[in-house]
Amino acid sequence: MKLWGGRFAKSTDHLMDDFHSSISFDQRMAEEDMFVVRGIDLS
C-alpha cells in the first residue's frame, strides 16, 4: 500500500516504485549493517 495513494493525479514513476520496493529489505538488514560498521563478529 502506498502512503500517498490518492493524493496525486498521475501515477508514480517506475524508478520510485523500484526504490520503495527495497525499503522493507533495507530495514531488515539495518541491524546487520550496524554490526559490520562496528566490526562485531556475528559468527
C-alpha positions in Angstrom: 0.0 0.0 0.0 1.3 3.4 -0.9 1.1 6.0 1.8 0.4 8.7 -0.7 -2.3 6.9 -2.6 -5.0 9.2 -4.0 -3.0 12.4 -3.4 -1.7 12.8 -6.9 -3.4 12.7 -10.3 -0.5 11.0 -12.1 1.0 7.6 -11.2 4.4 7.4 -9.7 7.5 6.8 -11.9 8.6 3.2 -12.0 12.0 4.2 -10.7 10.4 5.4 -7.4 8.4 2.2 -7.2 11.6 0.2 -7.6 13.3 2.3 -4.9 10.4 1.9 -2.4 10.2 -1.8 -3.0 13.6 -2.3 -1.4 12.8 -0.4 1.8 11.4 -3.3 3.8 14.5 -5.4 2.9 16.8 -2.5 3.9 15.1 -2.2 7.2 15.6 -5.9 7.9 19.3 -5.5 7.1 19.9 -2.4 9.2 20.9 -4.3 12.3 23.4 -6.4 10.5 24.8 -3.4 8.8 25.5 -1.8 12.2 27.4 -4.8 13.4 29.6 -4.7 10.3 30.2 -1.0 10.7 31.2 -1.5 14.3 33.3 -4.5 13.5 31.4 -7.0 15.6 31.7 -10.7 14.6 28.3 -12.3 14.3 29.6 -15.9 13.8 
